Amino acid sequence: MTGFARVKRSAAQGEISFSLKSVNHRGLDLHFHLPPEFDALENDIRGILKRGMARGHVQIHLQYTRGDGDAPALLNRELLDAYVRSFREAAETYRLSGAPDLNSILRVPGMLGASAETTEDLPEEVAAKVFEAASEALGILNEFREREGAATVRELRQRCEALRSLVDRMSKIREGAVLAFQKRLREKLADLLHGAGVDPQRLAQEAAILADRSDIAEELVRLGAHTDQLESMLQTGGEVGKRLDFLLQEMNRETNTILSKTGGLGDLGITMTDLALAAKSEIDKIREQSLNLE
C-alpha cells in the first residue's frame, strides 16, 4: 500500500531526518538511502521495518545534519578532488572550454556526506535516535496504509457481491443446459441421418453424456465457495495478501473452465459466456486491488 512518513529527531551533535515512502509490491522490497557513516545500521533498521511490514516497495531515506557548523567536515574532499580532476582531464582531452559548476558538484550523491574522520565512530546516542525515528515513522506509515486498506477492503467486498450474483445467474441458466444439448444433438443427428428415425432413448443417453462432459455445476460450486472464502478472509483481516494471490488463481481457473465448456449452445451459450467473462473481469480487478493488502 502507498504511504509516506517523515520523523525528525534532535541529537547532541545534530538533527536526524528519517523518511519512509511505500508503493504497492507483491513482496517486501526495501531500498536504503543512507549516509556512509550510517551503513552499519542498515540491518537493524531492516529488522525494525520487517516487524511491521510484509509487503510494499519501500524507499528509506536518512539525513543527518550536524549542528557544529563545521562545513569542511561535511564536504567529501576526496570526491570533490576526483570530480574536478576528471573535469579538467576531459576538457583538455576534448579541447572544451568551461569551468566546473559548484552548485552542480554539491548535488552529486555523497559530495556532502561525512568525511573520513566522521565515519569511523558513530555515537551510540545518534544510532539510538535513528532507531527511534525508524519505529515512529513505521507507525505513521502504517496508519496511512491501514486507512487505504480499509477503503480497499470495502471495494473488494462489493466486488465479491457482484461475483456472487454472477455465479447465481449462471447456476440458474445452467438448469436448461440439458435441453439445449438435446436440441443441438438432435439437429446434428438429423443432418447426418437425413431424416432417418432416431431412437429417443439413445438420443437421451447421448445428450446426457454430452451434457455431463460440458456440465459446469462443479465449477460453479467451487467458484461460489472461493467467493465465500474470499469474503471471510477480508472480514477476518490479518496478513491476507499472499493467500489472496493463490485463491484468486483458483477462481480464475474455474472461470476459464466455464468458458471452455459453454461454447456451441446458441443464445444460452452466449449469455453464459458473457456472465463468465464478467466474473473473470471482477476477479482480475480484485487481483489488482489485492496488491494493496498485506
N, C-alpha and C positions, 0 to 999 in steps of 0.2 A: 504494500500500500504506500501511497505517497505521503510525504510529510517533511517538515523542516523544524529544526530546533537549534537554538544557539544559547550558550551559557557562558558567562564571564566570571572569572574568579581572580581576586587580588592575592598576590603572593608577596613575600618580603622583598623580592628583587624585581618585581614587575607585575604584569597582568596577563592572564591566560584567557583566550577566547576559543571555545570548543563548539563546533557545529556539526550537525548530522543532517543529511539530505537523502531521502529514500524515494525510490520509484519501484514499480511492480517488477517482480522477477520470480521465476519458478523456485529458486533456492535462495540461500543467504549468500550474497556476493558483497564482500566488504572491500572498499578501496580507501587506503590511508594516504593522507597528505600531511606529513608531519615534518617539523624542522629536524635537521640532522641530530641534534642533541636529544631528541625525544624518541628516536628509533627503538631504543631498548624497551620502551613502554608499550610497543605495539601489541605484543602478545597479551599483556594484561588488559589493555583496552578491548582487544578482540574477545577476551573471555567475558568481560562485563556486558558487551553487546549481545553475545550469544545467549546469555542467560535471559535476555528479554526480547529476543527477536528470533524468528525461524525462517522468514522469507524476506526478500527485498534486495534490490541493488542499492547499496548504501555508500555515500561519499562521506568520509570522515576528515574534517579539516581542523587543524590545531595551529593557533598562532600564539606566539609568546613575545610580548613587548616588554623589554627590560626598562626599569624605571630609573636607572642611574644616569641616563642621558649620555652615556659613553658611546657615541656613534661609531668610532672606529672598531669597537669590539664587535659590532653587529655587521660590519662590512667584510665580505669574504674577499680579502685582498688577493689571494691566490687565484680565485676565479676571475676577478677583475683584471689582473695582470695577464692571464691567459687570453681573455677576451680581447684586450687592447692589442696584444702581440699578434694574435691571429688576424685582427682587423688590418693592422699595418702591413702584415705579410701579404694578405690578399690584395690590398690596394697597390702594393709595389709590384706584385706578380702580374696583375691585370691592368696596371697603369691607370688606376682610377683615382679620382680626387675626392676629398671629403674627410670629415673627422667623425669619430665616434660620438653618438648622441648619449649623453649621460642619463637622461630620463629613460631611454630605451634599455640601457645597460642595467639600470637598477631594477627593471621589471623582469630581468632574467631569473628564472627559478633558482634559489639558493644564493643569489648575489647578496641579499641582505640577511642571510642566515647567520647563525652564530659562528664565530671564528674558532680556530682550533683550541684556543685557551678555554673557551666556554663549553666545549662539547665533552670534555673528559669527565667532569664530576657534576652531575645534575643534582641539586639539593633535594633531599627527601621531601621537604615541605612542598616543593613545586610538583613533584611526582604525585603526592597525595592530593593536591589541589586538582591535578589533571583527572585523577580517578573520580573525584567528587563531581567534577564538571561532566564527565562522561556519563555517570549514573543519572545525574539530574537531566541532562539532555536526552537520554534514553527515555526517561519518564515522560518528558514533554512530547517527544516524538510519538510515543505510543498513545498518548491522549489524542493526537491528531489521527493516528491510524485507527483507533477504536471508533471515533466518530464516523470516519469514512467507512469502516467495516460495518457499522450498524446500518448505514444507508444502503450498502451493497447487499446485506442480508435481506432487507425489506424488498429490494428489487428481485432478488433470487427467489424469494417466496412467491412473489407474483408470477414469475415465470414457471414455477412449479405448478401453480394452479392452472395456468394456461396449458401446460404439458399434460396434466391430469385430464383436463377437459378434452384434449385431442385424443387421448387414449380411450376415453369413454365413447367418443363418437366413432372411432374406428372399431371398437368392440360391437357396437350396435350394427354397423354396416356389415361386419363380418358374418352376422347371423344369416344374411342372404347369400353367402358365398356358395353354398352347396347348390342352390337352384341356378345360380349363374353358371357354375361349372357344368351342370347337367345340360343347360341350354347350349353352351359352347360345344360340348362333346356331341350332342345330338346333331348340331349343324355340320360339324366336321364329318361325322359318320354318314350323314345323308349325302354329302358331297362325294364321299368315297364309294358308297354303295349305289348311288344313282337311283334312289327310290326303292331299293330292296328293303324288306322288312328287317327290323332290329328288335331283338328280344328286350322288352322293357326291363327285365330283371338284370340282364347283363349290362344294359345301359346304366342302371342304377349302381351296379358294382364298380364299373369303370369310373363313373362320376365320383363315387365315394373315395376311390383310390387317388384320383386326381385332386380331389378336394383336400384329402389328408396330406398329400405332399405339399400342397400350397397353403395349408391352413396356417394362420398367424396367431392362433389362440395362445400358444406358449410364449411367443414373443411379446404379445400384448400384456400377458400376466407378469412377465419379468420386467417389462418397461414400467408398468404400474407399480410394482414392488420397489424398483430402483427409485422411482419418484418419491414414494413414501419414505424410503431410507434417506434420500437427499434432504427432504424437509426435516426429518428427525435430526440429522446431523447439524442443520442450521439452527434448530431450536436448542440443541444441547450445547453448542459452542465449543470452545477449545481450539486446538490446532487441527483444523479440518481440511486445509488446503490440499495437502498431498493425497489424502483419502478421497477427496472430491475428484482429483485427476483420474484415479482408477475407476471410480464409479461412473464418471461421465464417458469414459472409454467404453464401458459395458453398455451404457444407454445408447451410445452412437452405433454400436454393433447391432443392437436389436432393431433400430430403425432401418439400418441398411438391409437387414434380412427381410423386414417387412416390405421394403421397396422391391426387393428381388422376387418376392412371391406374389405380388399383386398385379403383375402385368397381364394383359390379354383378357381383361374382364369387362371391356367396354366402358360404359359410363361409371359402373361400380368401381372398376379398377382405377379410373382417372380420379374419382373422388378420394379413394383410399390413398393414392399416390400423393395427392395434394395435401392430405392430412399428415401423411408420414413426412413429407418434405417440411411442413410447418413444424412438426415435432423436432425434426433434425435441426432446423433453424433455431428453435428455442434452446436446444442442447448446446449448440455452438455459442450462443450468446451467454449461456450460463458458464461455459468453459472460459470465455473471455473475462467475465467478471470474477471467476473463481481465483484468478491470479492475484486479486486484491485481498484475498483472505489467507491467513496463516492456518 
